[in-house]
Amino acid sequence: MQNADEAERQHHYSQLPIPPIETKDPTPDDPPWSLSVGIGVWVLSILAILLAPVFFVLPYYALRGDSMPADLEKDPTVILLSLVAVVPAHIFTILVCYPVVTKWRKFRFFEMLGWRMGPFRWWHLALILVGFFIVMQAVSSIFPETDNELLRILRSSPTAAYTMAILATLFAPFVEELVYRGVLYSAFERSTGKIAAAIVTLLFAGIHYPQYWGSPGSIIAITLLSFILTATRAVSGNLLPSVILHFLFNGLQSISIVYLTMNGGIDAPAAALFR
């Protein structure tokens, strides 16, 4: 009799509807990729920037029939080829990021990155930009601009300077934000909380330190800029405001590069106009 009652109860429960398991859709702060994947994307983006110039410079010397000199930085053509190589490196980075962000096209690319302004308005971004330049003018008065690798690249030839301006305006704002404040920050934020802002700030600034080495003012500038861009991403919950800020900043710097190049070239004192 007891077995019959138990069987009846099991039959009764088996007929009850099973409530659906609630699952949250991923968001920019709860992305569909893990921290290890985010770090892997970051590493691949750096390797692409480092290795891409090799595929441009080696054929150049092979066609010339010359051996590669010890100091490649003294050859303006090599510098220009290294800059051009950034384009395929950035394209490679986007191709790596796309399946990660969309989880192989399961989710929408820009939706997972956060393509809204959030609480920000255009005038907020303008005030942030103006405040940044005011602070950096004060920093420049304490730490005057000194020579660094970036300035040497810009001085190598007018073509290199113009190419740098184009790359900095059209490519860097989106690709760098995609990697750092998009893929990397989102993964760190979910794993470590708001300390992710400090981590990503230092990673982004640190990767730029070599080209500014020897120029304390520029190192302070890139660190402050990295903090502003990361804080903007953290506050807004979206990547779009950081991309816009980065684009505006680089665009103004590119205008400075073009103007100075067309009017006698760039030296260390003049370079205080841009970072």
Secondary structure as GFF3:
##gff-version 3
##sequence-region A 1 275
A	DSSP	alpha_helix	2	15	.	.	.	ID=ss1
A	DSSP	alpha_helix	35	51	.	.	.	ID=ss2
A	DSSP	alpha_helix	54	64	.	.	.	ID=ss3
A	DSSP	three_ten_helix	72	74	.	.	.	ID=ss4
A	DSSP	alpha_helix	76	84	.	.	.	ID=ss5
A	DSSP	alpha_helix	86	102	.	.	.	ID=ss6
A	DSSP	alpha_helix	109	113	.	.	.	ID=ss7
A	DSSP	alpha_helix	122	142	.	.	.	ID=ss8
A	DSSP	alpha_helix	149	156	.	.	.	ID=ss9
A	DSSP	alpha_helix	158	170	.	.	.	ID=ss10
A	DSSP	alpha_helix	172	177	.	.	.	ID=ss11
A	DSSP	pi_helix	178	184	.	.	.	ID=ss12
A	DSSP	alpha_helix	185	192	.	.	.	ID=ss13
A	DSSP	three_ten_helix	193	195	.	.	.	ID=ss14
A	DSSP	alpha_helix	196	212	.	.	.	ID=ss15
A	DSSP	alpha_helix	216	236	.	.	.	ID=ss16
A	DSSP	alpha_helix	240	262	.	.	.	ID=ss17
A	DSSP	three_ten_helix	270	273	.	.	.	ID=ss18
###
